[in-house]
Structures are given as C-alpha cells and as structure tokens.
C-alpha cells in the first residue's frame, strides 16, 4: 500500500472516531431534558444509564491495563483477560444490572487510561470505571462515585540500599509518578513542605514508572500503596524495595459513574453494600491482597486496613479533598 493511501485511511479512521465521540456526546446532552420530565424514583424509571443499557443489552465496563491488583490485563492480545479486585466487584454490579432489567446483559470490557477515564465515563464510552480511581471533590464536579471500596495511602517506594529514609533525603533526586495520578501533586507538595527540590519524572503507566525505578532512571516512585506493592511483587527483585515511613495522603477509591443519574448510582451502591454486609467484599479483598495473584503468583501481603474496615461498617461516598 503506498503512502498516500495509508494517509487517506488514517485520516478516515480519525474522522470516524471523532464523529462517533461527538454523536455519543450529543445523545448524552439530548437525554438530559427527557429524563428530567420523569420524577426520580418513579415506578419503572430506570434513569439514563440503565435505559441505554436496556436498549442495547450491553454494559460497557471500563478497566485499566496495568493497575494491579485493581484491574489489569494479561500481556499481548491473545487470550485477553481482565483481572483484579475492582473488576471482580464490577462483575457483581453487572449481574445486578441484569437482574434489575430482568434480562441478561452482555459485559463489554473497555480499556481506559489515567488521563482519559473521566472523559470516557462522561460521554458514555464506559458505564462503569473499575480501576483505581480516587474519589475527590474536583472529580465529583465531572462524574459520580460509588461508595468507597478501598482506602489507599499514597506512599513513596525506594531501593532499600539507597540511603533515602525521608522526603528530605530526596533533595536533588529523581521522583517518578504515573500520568493522571494524584501522586504527582502530592509529592510536589511534600517537597515544598520539606523545602527541597526534586527532579520530577512522569511514566505513562504504572509499569513504565516501575521500569524507571528498576533501571535506576528514578530514585523514588510515588503512588498508592497497593499499586506500589503489586509492582514490587511482580519485579525480579522485590526484596530490594521498601516504602518510606508515613504517607503523602489517604484517599478513598470509588467506582466512577455517570454524573446526575441517581437511579444507576443507587443500584451500584446497593450492590456494594450487599457485598459488604454478606462478607463477600472481604473474601474478594483477601483473594487479591493476601493470596497469590495471576499471572505471576506474586503476593501483596496487605491485610485489610482499619480505614477500609470502617468504610465497610459505615458505607459512604465521601471524597478526598
């Protein structure tokens, strides 16, 4: 195929994708006034998201490619399979959606990135986002969140023999965070508080950020505790890496949902509360945080925290600041 033909095909693909995204956004806008005519909670009122799922018979479930142990995929395109704590929880939600609609619903996995996940939920490319997303005040202006299903501590990981014990020891050193994560803002704030200057690096994914630490291109890697623990467990030399004492922040995770759809949020929250009260959520947690996880069989060895136990005992969707 010559270069001109390849350019024409590439332009056609870009134009087609743009048209699809605009059409989805237009439908979402058009649905607003129509759904407002029906009083929330009225008998038979499904809300916009459930109506769309009902009409299509499909629910689009967002997941991350490399956010172990929350949602991630096997390498390559063959035998594509999504794993993870968040993913398992969302499969219960898919089942609840089918029961609410009174018919089977096909679950379609949709890969989302750190930077695009909010937009994809906003325009309807994902009905749920089952990853490792902090519920924050700023994000709640664009999307809704379920009740908290994990409470993360944002930490810093370094090599055990690096001599780095505190944030102050990172003066003039290289710190990596993953694009789109809250850790970038937090480590910069910690550096400012400690009156030190660092060199900041950005990885496009958690795997890339860990790769920089492994290769010695970064001196520290800041991220949520479970993400760091999973990256360490999957590395060739997990014993070489340690967390610094303390944390940069404590952040609640929620399943990201379309904004202004109380019917769908209620179904998701009710499903989560059911998992919490039955003990199923604790069993799912143990599977991903205390037992060997695929595909490498690494163990995170992270018992459930008191903060998560409190969130299970008193379900809520309170955001981080």
Secondary structure, DSSP 4 states (H G I P E B T S, - for coil): --HHHHHHHHHHHHHHHHHHHHHHHHHHHHHHHHHHTSPTT-TT--HHHHHHHHHHTEEEEEE-SEETTTEEE-SSSTT--EESHHHHHHHHHHHHHHHHHTS--EEEEEE--TTTHHHHHHTTS-SEEES--B-BTTGGGT-EE-S--EEEEEEEEEEGGG---SGGGGTT-EEEEETT-THHHHHHHHHHHTT---EEEEESSHHHHHHHHHTTS-SEEEEEHHHHHHHHHHSTTGGGEEEPSS-SEEEEE--EE-TT-HHHHHHHHHHHHHHHHHTHHHHHHHHHHTS-BTTTTB----PPPHHHHHHHHT---PPB-
